[in-house]
Structure formats: structure tokens, C-alpha cells
Amino acid sequence: MPTATSYLDRVLPAIDLVASRFAALVTAAPNPAAQVPNTPGWTVRDVAAHLATVVVRYADGPKGRGTWTSPLELPALNHDQMQALSAVAASDLAAIFRDELAALQAQIQSYGSRLPFFRFHGGEPVRADIALGLLLGELVVHGHDVARALGQPWPIAPGHAALIIESLNPVLPGWVRADRIQDFTATFELHLRGQAAYIWAFRDGGLQVNPPRPAAVDVHISGAPAALLLVFYAREPQWKHIATGRMLAWGRKPWLALTLTSHFHKP
């Protein structure tokens, strides 16, 4: 795993860039009440409110504060926290979001090399700088949602997708669906083209990420980082990217690639 400094140096510029794009997208939205199909029941304004509350969570976590829950209870938490901003206009939410983000970045940088850990949704510990990659995921994926709702482009840089998937690794064991993995044993190798590769091993009713002595790989999945990200976040179907060559699977049990996302709660 990269050192704390190297990850922070990579993730902070990515957050700045995507946050600026998201704020501009929301501020210029002709209809903030437009529905966002990938988050049923949410409008463009609601997504902005959600991100404003999420940034505060990532500041609270390293301080031992905030509410961190299970994946199944997370939608209710999102709803309750968004209600506190129900009367705030979309353009004002974008400004609040940017102010909170600047404070968060200064907070994380102030820790220097002594970065604290906190327990993320699902119960797994994550280091404060790595958690910023999860926040980047919120920005990139929800930006994609809003841009699609508004008919606007939203390119995803391969490096940004790679940072997000790297940050998912520590928390993924807390996001597995117990009903789907109780009797499931398989080892996946995920290849992010031009970026990195990870081992996800399901065994004994749990998930091990990059285990020191992994079993033989059952299925290799190679894909463009942005394609893998959108598939894993349940924004796009695998078949779309398989048909265009942006995703490919091989190995002893290649058919398992089609089941991978079903073993996790939706991020």
C-alpha cells in the first residue's frame, strides 16, 4: 500500500478537481428539482445536500465523532441528515459543500504522518487519508448521476477511478452480503488496466482483501478503471462494457465475474 503521504498527495488534487466540476454542474443546473434516476427519489438539489452532509462525516470520523452504521441502515441516515438542509438552495449547498471540503482537507493535512483511523460504515477501520478516496468516490459517482440527469458529459479519469477502488479495499469486508457469501468460496483478481491489481478472496463467510497467501485465482477480471468503478457502484451493467471490450474475464471459472457485485451491498 502506498505511504500516507503519497496517497494524500494523489487524492487531494483529484478531490479539488472533481469538487470544482460538481459545484459548477449543480450551480448551473437549469432545474435543480430534476429527478436523478440513479438515486430514485432524489433531485439534483438533494444530491448536493447529500454531499454537503457527507463531507462533514469524513471530518467527524477521525475525531471519533459522527454516526457510522451498517450498509442496510445507511439510506435512512442519509435521508435524516439531508432533511436538515431541506430549505437550502442548490447554489448555496454547493458553496457550503466547498467550504466544508476546504476545512476537511486542512484537518487531514494537519495530522502529518500520524493519521488516525476510524470505523467506516460496515465497521471496518480505515485511515483518514485513505477515507478521502471514499469521499472522492462519492463526488465522482454522484457527479456522474447528476450529469446524466442533466444530459451533461462527466468523464472519469482512470487515475481517479483507481484511487477510489484502492480506498474501497479496507472497508469492503464490511460491505459483503452475508446471505450471498455464507457458503461461497472463490478468489477474484481485479486488474485495473494501466493502474493496479487486487485479490478479493471469499472464504469462511467473509472477504479477505490481498491475503498474504491467496488461493489459486478462480477468475481474473480486467477492465478500464472507470468501467469497473461504474459497474461496482451499480451505475452501469457489465454487459455494456463486455460488449465494447472495456471489461474481460478469464480463468478457471470465468462465469463468476458476472456474480461479483451481487456479493456486496450497493455502495
C-alpha positions in Angstrom: 0.0 0.0 0.0 1.4 3.5 -0.8 2.6 5.6 2.2 0.2 8.1 3.8 2.0 11.0 2.2 1.9 9.5 -1.3 -1.8 8.7 -1.2 -2.7 12.1 0.2 -0.6 13.8 -2.5 -2.6 11.9 -5.1 -6.1 12.2 -3.7 -6.2 15.8 -2.7 -5.7 17.2 -6.2 -8.3 14.7 -7.5 -10.9 15.9 -4.9 -10.2 19.6 -5.7 -10.8 19.0 -9.4 -13.9 16.8 -9.2 -15.4 19.1 -6.4 -15.0 22.1 -8.7 -16.7 20.3 -11.5 -19.5 19.1 -9.3 -20.1 22.5 -7.8 -20.2 24.1 -11.3 -22.6 21.4 -12.5 -25.0 22.0 -9.7 -24.8 25.7 -9.7 -25.5 25.9 -13.5 -28.3 23.3 -13.4 -31.4 24.8 -15.2 -33.7 22.7 -13.0 -32.3 21.7 -9.5 -35.6 19.8 -9.0 -34.8 17.4 -11.8 -35.0 13.8 -10.8 -31.8 11.8 -10.7 -32.6 8.3 -12.0 -29.7 6.5 -10.3 -30.8 7.7 -6.9 -34.6 7.2 -7.0 -36.5 9.9 -5.2 -33.6 12.3 -5.2 -33.3 15.5 -7.2 -30.2 17.4 -8.3 -30.6 19.6 -5.2 -30.9 16.5 -3.0 -27.6 15.1 -4.3 -25.9 18.4 -3.5 -27.4 18.3 0.1 -26.2 14.7 0.5 -22.6 15.6 -0.5 -22.7 18.6 1.9 -23.5 16.2 4.8 -21.1 13.5 3.7 -18.1 15.9 3.8 -18.9 16.6 7.5 -18.9 12.8 8.2 -15.3 12.5 6.9 -14.2 15.3 9.2 -16.0 13.8 12.2 -14.7 10.2 11.7 -11.0 10.9 12.6 -12.2 12.9 15.7 -14.2 9.9 16.9 -17.5 11.5 16.2 -20.3 11.2 13.8 -22.8 8.4 13.0 -21.4 5.3 11.3 -23.8 2.5 10.6 -24.4 -0.7 8.6 -24.9 -0.6 4.8 -28.6 -1.5 5.3 -29.2 1.4 7.7 -27.2 3.9 5.7 -30.1 5.1 3.4 -32.1 6.1 6.5 -29.1 8.1 7.8 -28.6 9.8 4.5 -32.3 10.8 4.5 -32.3 12.2 8.0 -29.1 14.2 7.6 -30.3 15.7 4.3 -33.5 16.9 5.9 -31.6 19.4 8.0 -30.7 21.1 4.7 -34.1 20.8 3.1 -34.6 24.6 2.8 -31.2 25.5 1.4 -31.0 26.3 -2.3 -28.8 24.2 -4.6 -26.4 27.0 -5.3 -26.0 27.7 -1.6 -25.4 24.0 -1.0 -22.6 24.0 -3.5 -21.0 26.8 -1.5 -21.5 25.0 1.8 -20.0 21.9 0.3 -16.9 23.7 -0.9 -16.3 25.4 2.5 -16.7 22.1 4.4 -14.4 20.4 2.0 -11.7 23.0 2.4 -11.9 22.6 6.2 -11.7 18.8 5.9 -8.6 19.0 3.7 -6.8 21.3 6.2 -7.8 19.0 9.0 -6.4 15.8 7.4 -3.2 17.6 6.4 -2.7 18.8 10.0 -2.2 15.2 11.1 1.0 15.0 9.3 2.3 11.4 9.3 0.2 10.5 12.4 -3.0 9.8 10.5 -5.8 8.5 12.7 -8.1 5.5 11.8 -11.9 5.4 12.3 -14.5 2.7 11.7 -16.4 3.3 8.4 -19.9 2.3 7.6 -19.9 -1.5 7.9 -17.5 -1.5 10.8 -14.1 -1.8 9.2 -11.2 0.6 10.2 -9.9 3.0 7.6 -7.1 5.5 7.8 -8.2 9.1 7.5 -6.3 9.8 4.2 -7.5 6.6 2.6 -11.0 7.6 3.6 -10.6 10.6 1.3 -10.6 8.2 -1.6 -14.1 7.1 -0.5 -15.2 10.7 -0.5 -13.7 11.0 -4.0 -15.9 8.1 -4.9 -19.0 10.0 -3.6 -18.0 13.0 -5.7 -17.3 11.1 -8.9 -20.2 8.7 -8.8 -22.8 11.3 -7.7 -21.4 13.7 -10.2 -21.9 11.1 -12.8 -25.5 10.7 -11.6 -26.3 14.4 -11.8 -24.6 14.9 -15.1 -26.6 12.0 -16.6 -29.8 13.5 -15.3 -28.9 16.9 -16.8 -27.7 15.5 -20.1 -24.2 16.7 -19.5 -20.8 14.9 -20.0 -19.0 13.6 -17.0 -15.6 12.0 -18.0 -14.0 9.9 -15.2 -10.2 9.9 -15.2 -8.6 6.4 -14.9 -6.4 7.6 -12.1 -9.4 8.9 -10.1 -11.2 5.6 -10.5 -8.1 3.8 -9.4 -7.8 5.9 -6.2 -11.4 5.2 -5.4 -11.1 1.4 -5.8 -7.8 1.5 -3.8 -9.7 3.2 -0.9 -12.5 0.6 -1.1 -10.2 -2.3 -0.2 -10.0 -1.6 3.6 -13.8 -1.3 4.0 -15.1 -3.9 1.6 -15.2 -6.8 4.2 -17.9 -4.8 6.0 -20.0 -4.5 2.8 -20.4 -8.1 1.9 -23.9 -9.6 1.9 -23.9 -12.4 4.5 -26.7 -14.1 2.7 -24.7 -14.4 -0.5 -21.3 -15.5 0.8 -22.1 -17.9 3.6 -21.2 -20.9 1.5 -19.3 -19.1 -1.2 -15.6 -19.7 -1.8 -13.8 -18.1 -4.7 -10.8 -15.9 -5.4 -11.0 -13.0 -7.8 -8.1 -10.9 -9.2 -9.2 -7.5 -10.3 -7.0 -5.8 -12.8 -7.4 -2.1 -13.3 -5.8 -1.5 -16.7 -2.8 0.7 -16.5 -3.2 1.1 -12.8 -3.2 -1.7 -10.2 -4.4 -5.2 -9.4 -6.1 -6.6 -6.2 -7.0 -10.0 -4.9 -10.5 -10.4 -3.3 -10.9 -13.8 -1.7 -14.2 -15.0 -0.4 -13.9 -17.8 2.2 -15.3 -18.8 5.6 -18.3 -16.4 5.2 -16.2 -13.3 4.8 -13.9 -11.4 2.4 -10.1 -11.1 2.6 -8.5 -8.4 0.5 -5.0 -9.1 -0.7 -4.4 -12.0 1.7 -0.7 -12.9 2.2 -1.2 -16.4 0.9 -4.1 -16.3 -1.5 -5.5 -19.5 -3.0 -5.3 -20.1 -6.8 -7.3 -17.4 -8.6 -10.6 -18.6 -9.9 -11.3 -15.7 -12.2 -9.4 -12.7 -13.4 -11.3 -9.5 -14.3 -9.6 -6.9 -16.4 -11.2 -3.6 -17.2 -10.9 0.1 -17.8 -10.9 1.7 -14.3 -13.9 3.9 -15.0 -15.9 1.0 -16.3 -15.1 -1.2 -13.3 -16.0 1.7 -11.0 -19.4 2.3 -12.5 -20.2 -1.4 -12.6 -19.2 -1.9 -9.0 -21.3 1.1 -7.9 -24.2 -0.4 -9.8 -24.4 2.5 -12.2 -23.9 0.6 -15.4 -24.3 -3.1 -16.4 -21.3 -5.3 -17.0 -22.7 -6.4 -20.4 -22.3 -2.8 -21.8 -18.6 -2.9 -21.1 -18.0 -6.5 -22.1 -19.5 -5.8 -25.5 -17.1 -3.0 -26.1 -14.0 -4.7 -24.7 -13.7 -2.4 -21.7 -14.1 -5.5 -19.4 -12.9 -9.0 -19.9 -12.8 -12.1 -17.7 -10.8 -15.3 -17.8 -9.5 -18.1 -15.6 -10.8 -21.4 -14.2 -14.3 -20.1 -13.5 -14.8 -17.0 -15.7 -18.5 -17.1 -15.2 -18.0 -16.0 -11.6 -17.2 -12.5 -12.9 -20.9 -12.0 -13.6 -21.7 -12.6 -9.9 -19.0 -10.4 -8.3 -21.1 -7.3 -7.5 -24.0 -9.4 -6.2 -21.9 -10.4 -3.2 -21.8 -6.8 -1.9 -24.4 -4.2 -0.7 -24.7 -1.4 -3.1 -22.2 1.4 -2.3 
